Amino acid sequence: MEAVVDTSVLRGLLLEEDPLHETATLLARGYETLRVPSIVVHELAWGLRRSLGWRRARAVLEIVLSDPAYRYEPVLREDAWLASRDPRRYEDLLIVAVAARLGLPLLTLDTGMAKLARRHGVEAPAPRREGN
């Protein structure tokens, strides 16, 4: 099974010290391949560079770009067209558009993004709790 991931889930999966690590891990359980939109890679790099420094950020990025469990997914022109419909949610809509184009669920810990995804016909499973 495959799913598209947003930055909140990817960061949680990759950093054990992240407060959302356990939640992200539970949400991603059962998915063999996680599609990572290019905008998510950039958001992750920017955020990690600020919080952890470039050396650690680059090490995390190397995992995303080399581990076959993560598949880099370019944002296409058609994704940008869809996202341009709402400039206030442009970045989120880019990710939703990739999931919609691929016909895959979107894994996110952002409730606003999950609602946005559902409005665009994209499944956004709720985070699981331990024991479920």
C-alpha positions in Angstrom: 0.0 0.0 0.0 1.1 3.5 -0.7 0.2 7.0 0.7 1.3 10.5 0.2 2.8 12.2 3.3 2.8 15.8 4.5 5.6 17.5 6.4 4.1 16.8 9.8 4.1 13.1 9.3 7.5 12.9 7.6 9.2 14.9 10.3 7.5 12.8 13.0 8.6 9.6 11.3 12.2 10.6 10.8 12.9 12.2 14.2 12.5 10.0 17.3 12.7 13.1 19.5 9.8 14.8 17.7 6.7 15.0 20.0 4.6 13.5 17.1 6.9 10.6 16.4 4.6 7.9 18.0 1.5 9.3 16.3 3.2 9.6 12.9 4.5 6.1 13.2 1.1 4.7 14.1 -0.5 6.6 11.2 2.0 5.3 8.7 1.9 1.7 9.9 0.9 -0.7 7.1 2.1 1.5 4.2 5.0 0.1 2.3 5.8 3.2 0.3 5.3 6.8 1.2 5.2 9.3 -1.6 6.9 12.5 -0.6 5.9 15.5 -2.7 8.8 17.8 -3.6 7.3 20.7 -1.6 7.4 18.5 1.5 11.1 17.8 1.0 11.7 21.6 0.8 9.5 22.3 3.8 11.3 19.6 5.8 14.7 21.0 4.8 13.8 24.6 5.8 12.3 23.5 9.1 15.1 21.2 10.1 17.8 23.7 9.1 16.3 26.2 11.5 15.7 23.8 14.4 18.6 21.3 14.1 21.2 23.0 11.9 22.2 22.2 8.3 24.4 19.2 9.1 21.6 17.2 10.9 19.0 18.4 8.4 21.1 17.1 5.5 21.5 13.7 7.2 17.7 13.5 7.5 17.2 14.5 3.9 19.6 11.8 2.8 17.3 9.2 4.4 14.3 10.6 2.5 16.1 10.8 -0.8 17.8 7.4 -0.6 15.5 5.0 1.4 13.3 3.1 -1.1 10.4 3.3 1.4 10.2 7.0 0.5 9.4 7.9 -3.1 10.1 11.5 -4.2 7.1 12.8 -6.1 7.5 16.0 -8.2 4.8 18.6 -8.0 3.5 19.1 -11.5 2.0 22.0 -13.4 -1.5 20.6 -12.9 -0.9 20.5 -9.1 0.1 24.1 -9.1 -3.1 25.0 -11.1 -5.3 23.4 -8.5 -3.4 25.0 -5.6 -3.6 28.4 -7.2 -7.4 28.4 -6.6 -6.8 29.4 -2.9 -3.6 31.5 -2.2 -4.2 31.2 1.5 -3.8 27.4 1.4 -1.5 27.2 -1.6 1.2 25.1 0.0 -1.3 22.6 1.6 -3.2 22.4 -1.7 0.0 21.5 -3.6 0.3 18.4 -1.3 -3.5 17.6 -1.6 -3.2 18.0 -5.4 -0.4 15.4 -5.6 -2.5 12.9 -3.5 -5.5 13.6 -5.7 -3.6 13.1 -8.9 -2.1 9.8 -7.7 -5.4 8.6 -6.2 -3.7 7.9 -2.9 -4.6 8.8 0.7 -2.9 11.7 2.4 -1.3 11.1 5.8 -1.3 14.3 7.8 -1.4 15.3 11.4 -2.8 18.7 10.4 -6.6 18.6 10.9 -7.0 21.6 8.6 -5.1 19.9 5.8 -7.1 16.7 6.4 -10.4 18.6 6.0 -9.0 20.3 2.9 -8.0 16.9 1.5 -11.5 15.5 2.1 -13.1 18.5 0.4 -11.0 17.6 -2.7 -12.0 13.9 -2.6 -8.8 12.7 -1.0 -8.9 10.2 1.8 -7.1 11.5 4.9 -7.1 8.8 7.6 -7.3 9.9 11.2 -4.3 9.2 13.4 -4.5 5.9 15.2 -4.2 5.5 18.9 -1.9 2.9 20.4 -3.7 -0.5 20.6 -6.0 0.2 17.6 
